[in-house]
Amino acid sequence: MPDLPSELWTQIFDLATDEALIFQHRLPTSMSGLECFHDNPRGLAVEYLQQALNRAQRRSYRTKQAIVLTCKRWRALEYESLFRFLCFRAPSRLCDILDTSAAVATTAAASLGWWTRRIHLAGINYDTTTPEEDLELLQNALVRILQNCPNLEILVVQWPLDGKRFGAIVDAMVRHAANSLCTLYINIPMSALPKLVATLPALPYICVAHINLNPRERHLVTPDGLDDRLHLPHLQQLSLSGRPQQLIHIAKHWHLPVLRTFTLTCPEARHPAIPAFLAVHGARLAALELYSGPVMPLARMLAACPALTTLAFNGDWALDLPNDAGAPQGTPPFAHARLARVGLHGLAHAFYLDPVLGTRSEAEREAAHMNERTLALLCDRARFPALSRVRVLRGDVVRERERAQAGGDCTARRSARKWAHWDGMLARAAIQLEDCLGEVLPPWPWVSTDRHDDGVKQAGD
């Protein structure tokens, strides 16, 4: 074994354990990219980056375990790195290690939690039948862990916190990590919203926040119970999901001077407060991602975000244009001078993914027509002069290609022809079509390779 300086070994270990990805403060989004892997026996699987990050954490931890078990010197160098991030489902097992780690800790703090920069509590399904004792143990364990981690930068809690116990958790968070916490990912019931809003000012360095408000809870929070004068000077990325309507209504009054990315994920509920929120905070936004089924006034929202460069929205929406019959008075043009990247979700019927051919309903045909109309608008260089990439945010397209390469049936071939048609439309406007992985697909099987030919022909037809 080479006799290298300890500092060099430490740098080598850091590179081997891929910690740069794990400790980035920003949360992944669909426009950040997706990861595919081929270990699924059913074919290509597509996962969001958050799931890919979970795998990276497990892989990194296994690498660290192998390092510390190699020899005494490597153990001495790398043992504390085992605690730089904590990813777990059952926190109670970790508490005793942190509480009794003074004997091996090498810092002034009497716990190896001093090294912890990231905590990730993975999602667990709890319901009304879960014993109160189990929920109490989980809450107490998380509080004890937070007490041992004074340098915590990233806290991800995917399992739903109970409203009655949320107070103790945020109190521990404020008391022990207020001056270091930068990223907060939390899943709470509506009843805990006032406590969360009251806590945010006590976390002065928060730059990234994801708040999921449990959609199953119908608890109403009165506006009087929420602070509409919040000042979050460092918040750059805000992500809301579940039932965030009341929070959005209040947040439009907050002072968010550096907000650059806003993501909304709520497939079913309407959001009348979103245009008002963007009228206040949209001027500085660089990225806007909207995952919603009900139609939103997208043209008005684009007009409120002049600095926007990245946009994701539902490709099935019927977009209002100024000259359309029934369009609201004062509807601005659907256009943007700086928009460079667009992601389209929805598109349930755009690529003929239904295995039952020839049974498309009128609603399905109308949705496909809206997809074509939206794509034609995006290809209009007078409307979107800076647009360079359009991404299809559907994993079905990638799976369909995998199936086509394996032999291909009529459904796969029709999907290929539709993709080539879209690719040709965008190519003529000098725009690149990407799949959900952020990659450009090579020519599909049985499809003409001429990207500039809309009359895509199927060999053998």
HUNORSUL-V417338 format. One record per residue. N is the residue number from 1. RES is the residue in one small letter. PHI is phi in degrees with one decimal (* if undefined). D_CENTER is the distance of its C-alpha to the mean C-alpha in whole Angstrom. Layout:
# HUNORSUL-V417338
n/res/phi/d_center
N/RES/PHI/D_CENTER
N/RES/PHI/D_CENTER
This chain:
# HUNORSUL-V417338
n/res/phi/d_center
1/m/*/43
2/p/-63.0/42
3/d/-90.5/43
4/l/-96.7/41
5/p/-61.9/40
6/s/-59.0/38
7/e/-61.7/35
8/l/-70.4/35
9/w/-58.4/34
10/t/-61.1/31
11/q/-64.8/30
12/i/-62.4/30
13/f/-64.2/29
14/d/-62.2/26
15/l/-67.1/25
16/a/-68.4/26
17/t/-96.5/23
18/d/56.9/20
19/e/-79.6/19
20/a/-60.6/18
21/l/-68.1/15
22/i/-68.7/15
23/f/-99.3/16
24/q/-72.2/14
25/h/-76.0/13
26/r/-69.7/10
27/l/-86.4/6
28/p/-70.2/5
29/t/-129.3/3
30/s/-65.9/6
31/m/-84.2/9
32/s/-73.0/8
33/g/131.8/10
34/l/-125.9/10
35/e/-123.1/13
36/c/-115.7/16
37/f/-146.6/19
38/h/-111.2/22
39/d/-94.5/23
40/n/-92.7/23
41/p/-63.2/26
42/r/-84.9/25
43/g/123.7/24
44/l/-72.4/21
45/a/-110.2/18
46/v/-120.4/14
47/e/-130.5/11
48/y/-69.0/8
49/l/-59.1/7
50/q/-61.4/7
51/q/-69.9/10
52/a/-63.8/11
53/l/-66.0/11
54/n/-60.0/13
55/r/-66.4/16
56/a/-62.7/16
57/q/-65.1/17
58/r/-65.0/19
59/r/-64.3/21
60/s/-63.6/21
61/y/-67.5/23
62/r/-63.6/25
63/t/-63.6/26
64/k/-64.0/27
65/q/-60.3/29
66/a/-63.7/31
67/i/-65.8/32
68/v/-70.5/33
69/l/-89.9/35
70/t/-73.5/37
71/c/-160.1/39
72/k/-63.6/40
73/r/-66.3/40
74/w/-64.9/36
75/r/-63.1/36
76/a/-63.4/37
77/l/-76.4/35
78/e/-112.0/31
79/y/-57.9/32
80/e/-65.6/30
81/s/-68.0/27
82/l/-60.3/26
83/f/-107.8/25
84/r/-66.5/23
85/f/-134.4/20
86/l/-119.7/20
87/c/-121.1/18
88/f/-159.2/20
89/r/-110.0/21
90/a/-114.0/24
91/p/-69.0/24
92/s/-61.9/28
93/r/-67.4/29
94/l/-82.2/28
95/c/-59.3/30
96/d/-63.3/33
97/i/-63.4/32
98/l/-69.6/31
99/d/-68.8/34
100/t/-114.4/36
101/s/-91.9/35
102/a/-61.5/37
103/a/-67.2/40
104/v/-110.3/37
105/a/-68.8/35
106/t/-112.2/37
107/t/-112.5/35
108/a/-64.8/37
109/a/-72.1/35
110/a/-86.9/36
111/s/-159.1/33
112/l/-69.6/30
113/g/-63.1/27
114/w/-58.5/28
115/w/-84.3/27
116/t/-74.0/23
117/r/-110.4/20
118/r/-137.6/17
119/i/-120.3/18
120/h/-129.6/15
121/l/-97.6/17
122/a/-68.7/15
123/g/-69.2/15
124/i/-132.6/19
125/n/-85.6/20
126/y/-111.5/23
127/d/-135.9/25
128/t/-67.9/28
129/t/-89.2/30
130/t/-67.0/28
131/p/-58.5/31
132/e/-58.5/31
133/e/-62.5/32
134/d/-66.0/29
135/l/-64.5/27
136/e/-64.5/29
137/l/-63.6/29
138/l/-63.0/26
139/q/-61.9/26
140/n/-63.0/29
141/a/-65.7/27
142/l/-65.1/24
143/v/-61.9/26
144/r/-63.4/28
145/i/-65.2/26
146/l/-61.2/25
147/q/-64.7/28
148/n/-97.1/28
149/c/-125.3/26
150/p/-73.7/27
151/n/-110.6/25
152/l/-64.5/21
153/e/-109.9/18
154/i/-130.7/15
155/l/-123.0/15
156/v/-118.8/13
157/v/-119.8/14
158/q/-87.1/13
159/w/-77.3/16
160/p/-68.6/17
161/l/-77.0/20
162/d/-83.0/23
163/g/-59.5/24
164/k/-69.9/28
165/r/-103.9/26
166/f/-64.1/23
167/g/-58.6/26
168/a/-65.5/27
169/i/-70.2/24
170/v/-69.9/23
171/d/-62.8/27
172/a/-65.7/26
173/m/-63.2/23
174/v/-69.2/25
175/r/-70.2/28
176/h/-110.3/27
177/a/-135.8/24
178/a/-61.0/24
179/n/-89.5/25
180/s/-125.9/23
181/l/-69.1/19
182/c/-114.5/17
183/t/-125.3/13
184/l/-128.2/13
185/y/-121.6/11
186/i/-142.4/13
187/n/-126.1/14
188/i/-131.9/17
189/p/-78.6/20
190/m/-60.6/21
191/s/-65.0/24
192/a/-90.9/22
193/l/-61.0/21
194/p/-57.9/24
195/k/-65.8/24
196/l/-64.5/21
197/v/-62.0/22
198/a/-69.0/25
199/t/-82.9/23
200/l/-54.6/21
201/p/-63.9/24
202/a/-83.3/25
203/l/-116.1/22
204/p/-68.0/23
205/y/-107.0/21
206/i/-62.8/17
207/c/-116.2/15
208/v/-137.7/12
209/a/-140.1/11
210/h/-119.5/9
211/i/-124.6/12
212/n/-105.6/12
213/l/-98.7/15
214/n/-52.2/17
215/p/-70.7/18
216/r/-79.1/21
217/e/-92.8/23
218/r/-99.4/25
219/h/-60.7/26
220/l/-98.8/26
221/v/-110.1/26
222/t/-73.0/29
223/p/-57.0/28
224/d/-64.2/31
225/g/-86.7/29
226/l/-121.0/26
227/d/-84.7/26
228/d/-97.9/26
229/r/-119.0/27
230/l/-66.3/24
231/h/-121.4/24
232/l/-118.1/21
233/p/-69.8/22
234/h/-112.5/20
235/l/-71.2/16
236/q/-106.1/14
237/q/-132.6/11
238/l/-125.4/10
239/s/-127.3/8
240/l/-125.2/10
241/s/-149.3/10
242/g/87.7/13
243/r/-124.8/17
244/p/-93.3/16
245/q/-56.0/19
246/q/-66.8/21
247/l/-66.0/19
248/i/-63.5/18
249/h/-59.7/22
250/i/-79.9/23
251/a/-65.4/20
252/k/-66.5/22
253/h/-95.5/24
254/w/-73.6/23
255/h/-102.0/23
256/l/-124.5/20
257/p/-69.1/22
258/v/-119.9/19
259/l/-64.0/16
260/r/-119.0/15
261/t/-131.0/11
262/f/-130.3/10
263/t/-125.7/8
264/l/-123.7/10
265/t/-124.5/9
266/c/-156.9/13
267/p/-63.0/14
268/e/-111.6/18
269/a/-80.5/19
270/r/-84.7/20
271/h/-133.3/19
272/p/-66.0/22
273/a/-84.6/21
274/i/-62.2/19
275/p/-58.3/21
276/a/-67.5/23
277/f/-61.9/20
278/l/-72.0/20
279/a/-61.2/23
280/v/-90.1/23
281/h/-106.9/20
282/g/-76.1/19
283/a/-60.5/22
284/r/-101.6/20
285/l/-65.5/17
286/a/-104.2/16
287/a/-139.0/12
288/l/-135.2/12
289/e/-125.5/9
290/l/-121.9/11
291/y/-112.4/11
292/s/-143.6/14
293/g/-77.8/17
294/p/-59.9/20
295/v/-66.5/21
296/m/-115.9/20
297/p/-74.7/23
298/l/-64.4/21
299/a/-62.3/24
300/r/-63.7/24
301/m/-68.9/21
302/l/-64.0/21
303/a/-63.8/24
304/a/-82.7/23
305/c/-125.6/20
306/p/-67.2/23
307/a/-94.0/21
308/l/-63.9/18
309/t/-119.9/17
310/t/-131.4/14
311/l/-140.3/14
312/a/-127.3/12
313/f/-153.5/14
314/n/-80.0/16
315/g/-68.8/18
316/d/-90.1/21
317/w/-63.8/21
318/a/-87.2/25
319/l/-76.5/25
320/d/-82.8/27
321/l/-113.7/30
322/p/-55.0/33
323/n/-92.5/35
324/d/-70.9/34
325/a/-66.8/36
326/g/86.5/35
327/a/-68.8/32
328/p/-56.6/32
329/q/-62.4/34
330/g/84.3/33
331/t/-62.9/30
332/p/-76.1/29
333/p/-63.1/29
334/f/-81.4/26
335/a/-161.2/26
336/h/-160.2/24
337/a/-79.9/26
338/r/-113.1/23
339/l/-63.6/20
340/a/-110.8/19
341/r/-132.5/16
342/v/-128.5/16
343/g/-114.8/13
344/l/-116.0/15
345/h/-103.7/13
346/g/76.7/16
347/l/53.8/19
348/a/-62.4/21
349/h/-120.6/24
350/a/-72.1/24
351/f/-116.5/24
352/y/54.4/27
353/l/-83.2/25
354/d/-69.0/27
355/p/-66.4/30
356/v/-89.9/32
357/l/-83.6/34
358/g/75.6/36
359/t/-121.9/34
360/r/-73.5/32
361/s/-79.2/33
362/e/-62.1/33
363/a/-63.3/30
364/e/-67.7/28
365/r/-65.6/30
366/e/-65.6/29
367/a/-63.1/26
368/a/-63.7/27
369/h/-64.7/29
370/m/-63.4/26
371/n/-59.4/24
372/e/-64.2/27
373/r/-64.2/27
374/t/-62.5/24
375/l/-63.5/24
376/a/-63.3/28
377/l/-65.2/27
378/l/-66.7/24
379/c/-78.7/27
380/d/-77.9/29
381/r/-66.6/29
382/a/-68.1/31
383/r/-86.5/28
384/f/-129.5/25
385/p/-67.8/27
386/a/-99.1/25
387/l/-65.8/22
388/s/-123.0/22
389/r/-143.5/19
390/v/-122.9/18
391/r/-112.6/15
392/v/-89.9/16
393/l/-91.7/12
394/r/-128.5/15
395/g/-69.8/15
396/d/-57.7/19
397/v/-64.1/20
398/v/-66.9/20
399/r/-64.6/21
400/e/-63.5/24
401/r/-65.3/25
402/e/-60.3/25
403/r/-70.1/27
404/a/-64.2/29
405/q/-67.4/30
406/a/-81.0/31
407/g/155.3/34
408/g/76.7/32
409/d/-118.6/34
410/c/-61.6/34
411/t/-62.0/30
412/a/-63.0/29
413/r/-67.9/32
414/r/-67.3/31
415/s/-61.5/27
416/a/-63.2/28
417/r/-66.0/30
418/k/-66.7/28
419/w/-60.8/25
420/a/-63.9/28
421/h/-63.0/29
422/w/-63.2/26
423/d/-60.4/26
424/g/-66.5/30
425/m/-58.8/29
426/l/-70.4/26
427/a/-62.0/29
428/r/-66.1/31
429/a/-96.8/29
430/a/60.9/28
431/i/-118.3/25
432/q/-96.1/23
433/l/-94.6/21
434/e/-117.8/18
435/d/-83.4/17
436/c/-69.1/13
437/l/-87.2/14
438/g/80.4/15
439/e/-113.3/18
440/v/-92.0/22
441/l/-74.7/23
442/p/-67.3/27
443/p/-52.5/30
444/w/-73.5/29
445/p/-61.1/32
446/w/66.9/35
447/v/-118.6/34
448/s/-54.0/36
449/t/-85.0/34
450/d/-78.7/35
451/r/-65.9/32
452/h/-99.5/34
453/d/-110.4/35
454/d/-72.5/34
455/g/-81.2/37
456/v/-68.0/35
457/k/-112.4/38
458/q/-97.6/37
459/a/-60.0/40
460/g/91.5/43
461/d/-71.1/42
